[in-house]
Amino acid sequence: MSFKDHFSGHAADYAAARPSYPPALAALLARHAGGRALALDCGCGSGQLSVLLAAHFDRVVATDASAEQIAHAIAHQGVTYRVAPAERSGLDDQSADLVVAAQAAHWFDLPAFWREVARVARPGALAALVSYGSIAVSPDLDPLLRHFHDETLRDYWPAERWLVTNGYRDVLFPLDDIVLPEIAMTLDWTFGQMLAYLATWSGVKAADRALGTSVLAGIAPALERAWGDPQARRTISWPLSIRAGRVDVAAIVANT
């Protein structure tokens, strides 16, 4: 399966406007990892999770198939960025204590990715797929945002988007699930910051190209009325879905 690149054309906007993962996510993954020597962050984008993992691992290797994403990644002395697909990380055999993909696995060739996990994972390593779909702000705003996401953009989302909104429950996961505590991303944003985030949605970009107009501009006035003072900060929340399991090479081979 070829690499589907929906983000290189606006990598700078993506890096600036995407929400950051909470430090608690990196701490949770590290706590359940097989060790702390090396974490592999696949489909790392601008490196938001990668730099958090660096606080817990001796080394972090972060890969993304998009050179533009890597060019805009957050520099950190503990993180080595590589332009490489998730299915071919370039790591040595049995070298990683954690293999994680955050908001990226729906773009992978998953059978090939899992075979790469089996190759690079050390005994006892943890593999995890992290995703977030819904954005929650307030009872006034949430129905508008949900309608925009589910209905206005329905025909413009790539098919993989619905794997995200379903918490990766429908993707290939050949490991026994480990139940981890629930975590959410939360940020205090102004109205303009929320709009900038919505503008990074691949569904918005596709709709604008197809229609020749800004679909976000069409809903912005209603969103602003529900928001109130556009300079007022509101707490935005994204519940995280984490599918995690201890790497079992035999199970991966049997199921991919």
Beta strands, then each sheet from edge to edge (+ up, - down):
strand 1: 38-42
strand 2: 59-64
strand 3: 79-83
strand 4: 96-102
strand 5: 121-132
strand 6: 184-189
strand 7: 234-246
sheet 1: 3+ 2+ 1+ 4+ 5+ 7- 6+
end
